[in-house]
Amino acid sequence: MAELLGGVPYDRRGATRGPDILITRADDAPVAVELKVMHAHVAKNIRNRVSDLLAAAVETRRSFHQDVTLGAVLLIAHPEADTNYDMMRHLATSVRQLLRQSDGIGYDAVLVCFAGSELRWRPFVATDDADLSEGSFNELVVTQAAVEVLMRQPGSSPGSSEASAKAVPDETSIGSRQRRILLVADEWRSGRGGVSTVNRELAIALAKHGIDTAVMVPRTSESDIRAASEHDVELVVPARIPGLNERELLMLRPVFSDQTWEPDVIIGHGRVLGPYAAALQQQFFPDARRVHFVHTDAEELEAAKETPQGKPRMLLADARRGLERDLAQSADLVVGVGPLLTATIKDELIGPGPQPPVICLVPGLREGLVVDPLRLPPVKNKVLIVGRADDFQSKGIDIAAEALLGVLDRWPANKPHPPTLVVRGVPDDAESLVKERLEEIFEGRMTPLCRPYSDSEEKVALDLAQSQVVLMPSRHEGFGLTAYEAIASGVPVLIGANSGLAQFLNDSDIDTTPSSIVTTRNSATQLAVHLWGDAISRVLSDPLAARAQAAQLRTAVAAKVSWGDAVQALLAKLDTL
């Protein structure tokens, strides 16, 4: 393609992202070309591709210190590319969105080539004066004509014409605007924990409900785009600026595939991502309402991290508690994830200052994690903990380890497969520390299996399926998504009593007999350790009965909550504001 356009592959050292091909015209003016190859299911991911290409266009224009003509070449590999005119019309609308508008965002020319079942390329040029009706797809426009469009002088670039600005349809011509919601996250997958999972599942549920949903992330990948597109969620990114880290990029304006798109609602999560949602609202979308999700109780969490001889965390807890309160006060609506956090933020908002409405949201169970209930339990007795293992104290990993020692003491000598502790979520820089603390407890009587963080849903699903029981012995847990996902999978789970999930199960009168809820208090006196040891022994002594109870628990929870109900309640409350 570089030879076709008379250019060379572009390699701009130090650039965050550069065009694929750089051409120099006779007048020494640069022409930069982005090259994208798209495969089947174009209709599903074209919106995400468009937003990604538009962000690249902004970055490329910024990187040049002179006028630059931008072109985009889209290569569509689709088995029906020669005959599927509905797909072509859909693509044509998206191509229009790529063309440079009056605000300067976009490309001066777009060349689209279709590769059908016979791999015959059909090029056509999309510019302000090109007719993208069905008939135009039957006409073969010679490639040289496309090159001539890209090689025009800057003054005659189609991006400067009024017709280009008219290419975007007037909103009034397409009927009333659908509710638009923008969620702010630092990733699409769950590499950083439960907040990412809640954000992703909420976005999917909103889109399924018919909401025009976009998620802003600092960067995307091919797999992220495909995954989001499967659920009709648009991933949007800002045009990156060298020197800004990923979270700082969230303060820039996202680039949408439809340049007229503006959110009616912006959703931010907690003290980490909430400030960026507030910044987007104040700087770019002042007419949007902002929803602040609360995922942690800073004071309780920091207290749970303190060790008897450790450094006090009072000042840090107070600062984080104040930030969460400030973000909640400045929001239009506050959402507590689960009943415990809802009560916490309601109390925090008592006193002087704004008091926005607060609602409780309990996530729905994830469908993709379900283990086949007819499958026999694993042979080996793996006991799983999932979570930030460097938060050793707050996650109660010491409680679980000492409880397992008690289980080993009672394990019959002639019984095979004594229990093994598996910890998923050990950061690379904390591996030695976590292993040392576990080995100090086990004293060589058990070899714990430490596994790194993973944003792969398949790996986590395998961990769950291959475990006899999942433990969440946290001294404090705002909700407890890891235990919730164990419930969703139908795997036996033991849940710390000081968690939002335990409170939800108790408030909902869901039967967990024999109890899946175990206290973590009085661990210093070994009372909690003994209780956890008894609970683990009960599960391991009769895995079939434990699996049957886990299936019943999943059915009972699914009857109480769903993502559809959660989204309906959220939208209903937004309508009352």
N, C-alpha and C positions, 0 to 999 in steps of 0.2 A: 504493500500500500504506500510506503514511503516513496518507492520508485515511481509509482503511478502518479503521485502528486508532485513529484520533483523535489521532495524534501528528504530529510534524514531523521532517524529516531532522535528524540530530544533527551538530553541528560543534563539537567541543570543542577549542579552540585549545591547541596544545602537547601534545596527547595522542599517544601512540605509535599507538594504534588505538582508535577509539570505536565504539559501536553505530551502526547505520544509522538507527534511529528511536528517539526519546525521547518517552515519554508521561508525563504527570503525572496521577496519580489524584486523586480528590476529596479524599483526605486528604493531598495534596501529596507522597505517596511516589512515587519515580520508577519507571517501567517502561522498561527498555532492551531493544530488539529488534534482533537480528542478522538480516539478510536475505541469503540465498544462493541463487543460481540455478545449477542443475546441468543439464547436458545429457545426451546419450546416454552409454552405457557407465557409468552410475552405479555399478554393482557394482564396477567396477575402481578408482574413485577415492574411494569413499565413506569408506574408512578414513582416508585422508589428510585429507579434508574434516572428518571428525569431530574428529581431533586438532587441526586448525587452529581449529575452532569452540570447542573446550574451552579452548584457550589464550586465545582472545579473551574467553571467559567469565571466566577468572581475572583478566585485565587489567581488564575492565569493573568487576568487583566491587571490585578494589583502588582504582579511580579515584574511586569514590563514597565520601563520608564519612558515609553513612547506609545503611540497608538498601535494597536495590534488588531488584526482581523482574526476572528475566531471561527473555526469550523468544527463540526461534529460529524463523524462517519459512523453510522450504526449498521452493523452487519447482522441481519436477522436470519438465523438458521431455524426453519420451521417446515415440517413436512407438507403443510398446506399453503406455503407462502405464495404459490402460483394461483391459487383458487379461492382462498379464504378472504373475501372482501370485507366481511364484518371485522375480522382481525385487523385488516389494513386500515379501515376507517378509524378504528379505535387508536391505532398507532399514529395515524395522521393527526388526530387531535392532540396527542402528546407531543408530536413533533412541533406543532404550532407553539406549544408552551416553551420549547427550547429556543425559539427565535428571539432575538434581542428586542426588548421592549423599550418604551420611553424612559424607563428608569435605568437603562444601560445594562441590565442583567440579561444574559443569554448569548446566543451564537448568531453570527452574521449569516451563516448558511449551514444547512444540514443536508447531508447526503445519506440516503437510506438504500441499502441493497438487500434483496430477499434471496435466500438460498432455499429453494424448494426441494422436493424429493429427488430431482435430477441434478441438483447443485448448479443450477443456472442462475447467475446473478442478474437481477433486474434493478438497475439503479434509477432513481429519480431524485430531483433536486427540490427541496422544500425552502422556498424563500417567500418574501412578502407578495411577490407577483405570481406565485405558482398556484395552480388550481389543484386542490387535494380531494377532488371529487372521485367517485368510484372509477370514472372513465380514465382518469389520469394514471391509474395503476396499470392500465392496459398499454400505455404508451411507453416505449423504451426511450429514455432520454440518454443520449450518449454520455459516457463518462467524461469526455473532454469538456462538455458543457458544464458539468458539475465543478470541474477544476477551474473553469473560467469564472464561475461565481465566486469561488474562494479567492481568486487572484484579482478581484476588482480593486480599484483604488479605494482608500479609506473613505473619501468623500462621497463615493457612490455606493457605499455599503448599504445593503437593504435594511440593516438595523437602524439606519438614520431616517428612514421614511416614516410618514404618518401611518401608512397602511400597516406597518408592522405592529404599531401600537394598537391598531384596531383588531389584531388577530385574536386577542383575548376576549372572549365573549363577555358582554355586560351582564352583571349578576342579575339584573332585573329581567333579562331575557330568558333566564333559565328557571324562573319560579322562585319561590321563597327559599332562603338559605337554610340548609340543614345545619343542625347544631354541630359545631366544630370544637374538638377538644384536643389540646396539646399537652402531652405528658413529658416531664423533664427527667432524664435518667442519665447515668454514666455508662450504661451498657444495655444491650438487648438481652443477652444471656445472663446466667446467674453466677458469674465468676466472683462477685463480691458479696453474695449472700442473699438473705431473704427479701430485702427491699427491692432488688432487681426482679425477683420472682413475682412479688406482688404487683409491681409496675407492669411487667409484661402480661401477666394474666388479666389484669384490669384492662389494659389496652385491647387485648383480644376480645374480652367480654363486651367492651364498649362498641367495638367495630361490629361484633355479632348482633348487637342491639340496634344497628343501623346508624350509629354515630360516625361522622367523618373524623377518624382518629389518626393523629400523628404523634410520634415519639421522637423527641430530640435527643440525640446522642452525640458525643464528640467525634466518633468515627464509625464507619460501618465496614462490613466484610461481605463477600459474596454470599456466604452461608446465612448471615443475618438478614440480608435483603430477601433471599428466597424464603426464609422462615417467616418473616413479617408479612411478606406478600401473600403467603398462603392464607393468612387471616385478614387480608385487606387492611393492614395497618401500614401507614407510610412512615418510614424512617427518614428523618431529616437531620442534616448536619449543618454547622456553620461553615463559612469559608474560612479556612484555617489561616492563622497568622503565626509566622515563625517566632519561637520563644515563649509562646503561651502553652501551659500544660493542658491536659485534656479537660479538666474541670473548669479551668479559666475560659476555655473556648465556649462553655455553656452560657457565658455572659454576652456572646455575640448573637446577632440576629440569625435564626435558622433560615436556610434557603429552601423554599417549598417548590414542588413541581408546578403548582399553579401559583403564579406570583401575586395573584390577588387574594390568596388564602390568608385569613387571619383568624386566630382562635377566639371563640366565645368564652372558653374556660381554659385555664392553665392549672395543671396539677403538679405540685411539688411534694417531695418526700423528706420529712425529718429535717434535722439541723444541718445535714451534709448537703442535700440537694435542694432543700427548700429555699435557700438564699438565691439560687440561680433562677428558680421559677419567679421569685419576687422581682429580680432584676429584669427579666424578660417582660414582665407585666409593666413595670414602671418605665422602662426605656423604650419599648417597641409596641406594646399592646395595652395601652392604658384603659381601653374599653372592655377588656376581658376581665372576668371574675377569676379569682384565684382560690384554689382549694389546697389546704395544707394537711397532709397525712402525717400522723404521729405514729412512729414505729418503736420508740423506746421511752422509758422513764429514766432520764439521765441520773437523777439522784439515787434511785434504787440500784441502778446498774453499776454505778461507780462504787457504791457501798459494797456491792457483791464482789467487786474485784479486789477489795482490800484484804490483805493477809494480816494475821496477828502482829507480826513484826515489820510489816511493810510500810511503805510511804503513804501517808494520808492522801486521799483524793478529793477532799472537801472543796477546795478552790476550783478544781477542774469541774466537779459536779455542779457547782453553783453557776459557773460560767455557761455550761451547756444547758442547764435548766433555764437560765435567763434567755438564751438565744432561742430555744424552742418556744418559750412564752411570747417573745417578741414576734416571731414568725407567725404564730397562731393569732395573735392580736391583730396583725395587719392583714390577715386573710379574710375572704368573704365567707368561707365555710371551713370548718375544721373537722377532720375525720380521724377518730381513734381506731386503730386496727385491733379489734377485740375489746371486750368489756373493761379489762383492767386499765388499758391505756386511755380509754374513753373517760373513765372516772378520774384518772390522773390529770388529764388536760383540762377537764371541766373545773377541777379544784384549782388548778394553776391560774385559770382565767378569772377567778374570784378576786375582786379588788378594783382599784382605779384603772381606767383605760377601757378600750373597746372590748366587748364580749360577743364575738361572732357566734353563731349557732354551732353546736357540736353534735355530730351523729356517730354512731358506732357502725363499723363495717367488719363483718366476719367473712373472710375469703371463702370461696367455694372450693370444693375438693378437686384436685387435678385428675383428669380422666386417664392420662397417659401412663400413670404409675402403677395401675392395678396389676397385682400378681394373680395369676390363674388360681382361683380358690381350690381347684381340683388337683393341683400339683402338690406332691408330698413336700413336707418341710425339708430344708437342707440336711445333709448328713452331719456335717461339722457344726459345732455350737459357737458360731461367731456372734459376738455381742457388739453392736455398732453404735458409735457416737458420731454424729455429723455436726460440724460447727467450727468456729474459730478456735482451734486448739491452743493458740497462744493466750487466749483468755482462760487459762487453766482453772483459775479459782472460780470465776463467775459461772463457767459452764459446768462446774461440779465434777470435772474429770477425776479429781482425787477421790470423791465420794464413790464414783463408779469403780475405780481401780481397787480401792480398799474393800468394797462390797464383793468384788469378784474373788479376792483372796479368801473371804469367808466361804464363798461357794466352792472354791478349790479344796478348802479344808474338809468339806462334807462330801466331796466327790468320791464315789466308791472306787477302790483301786482297780477293780476288774471292769470298770465301765469305760468304753473308749471315748475319744474326742472330748477331753476336758475343755471348758470354755476358753475362748481367745478374744481379747479386746481388739477391736478394729476402730481406729480413729481416722475419719475422713475430714480433712480441712486443716492440715498442718502446713503453715506457710514455709517457704523455702528457708527464710532467715530465722525461723523458730524451731527447725527440725531437731537440732541438738538439744535445745532447752527442753522441749517436750519429751524427748526420749529419756533424757537424764532424770526428769521428775517421775516418769512412769517406772523406770528401772529402779529408782530409789524406793518406790512403793512395793514393787513386785519382788525385789531382791533375787532375781533369777528364777523365780517359780513360774513365771509366765513370760513369754516374749510377745509384747504388744506389736500390732501391725499398724504402722503410721502411713497414711496416704495423703498426697498433696491435695490442694484445692483443685477443683475441676469445674469448668462451666459446661461440661458435657452432661446433658440430661440422661444419656444412655448409661454413663458410668455410675451416676448416682442411683438410677433405677436398678442397675445390677447389684450395687451395694445393698440396697434394700431387699431385693429378692433373695440374696444369698445369706441373709442374716436370720438367726433364730429370733432375735429380739432387738429392738432399737431403744436406746436409752436417751432421755433428756433430763439429766439430774441437775439442771441449772439452779443455782441459788436464787437467781431472778431471771425471768424471761418475759419481755413485754407481751408477746403472744406465744411464740413457740412454733415457728413454721416447720422446723425439721421434724418434730413429733407429729405435726399436722400432715406432713407428706407421708409419714409412716402409716398414719390412719388411712390416707388416700390409697396407699399401696395394699392395704389389707395385711400388713405385717404386724405382729405383736409389738406393742410399744409401752414403755413405762415413762410417765410424765411427771416432772417436778411440780409439786403442789403450788409453788409460788410463781405461777405463770398465768398469762391471760387465757391460754388454752384450757388449763385446768378449771379456771373460773367459768369459762363458757360451757364446759361439759357439766359442771355442777349446776349452773343457772338454768341449763336446758333440761335438767332432770334426765340426762342420758345415763343409762345403766352401764357402769364399767365394772360390774362384779364378775370375777374377783378383781379388786380395784386395780386400775391402770394408773392411778394417781398416788404418788408416794412423796412423803415430806422430805425436804432437804434441810430442815432445821435441826439444831442440836448435833451437827456433824462433828463438832469438837468433842462431844461426849460419846461419840460412836453410835448414838441412837439411830440417826438417819442411815448410817452405814449398815447397821444390822437390818433395818427395814428394807433397804434396797437389796441386800443380799438375799433376804427371804423372797422378795418379789421375783428376782432373777431366777432363783432356784425353782420356784413354782412354774415359770414358763418353760425352763429347760427340762423339767421332769416330765412334762406332758405337752410336747410341741403341737400335736394334733388338736388338743383341746384349746391351746392358746391361739392357734390359727382360726379355729371356729369362732372364738370370742372376738378376734380382730375383725373378722368378716361382719359380725353382728354390729360392732362398733362403727365400722364404715357405713353400713346401711342406716344406722340411727343418725349419724351426723349428716349424711347426704339428704335425709328427710327433713332436716332442720334448716340447712343453708345451701345456697348455690350462687355462682357468680351472676346468673341472670337476676336473681332477687336482689343481690347486693347492688348491681348497677341500677336497677329500677329505683331502689330506695335513694341512691345518690342523685339520680336525675330528677326524681320527684322533689327532693329537698332543694336542688338548684333552681327548680321552677318557682319555688316560693320566695326566693330572694328578691 
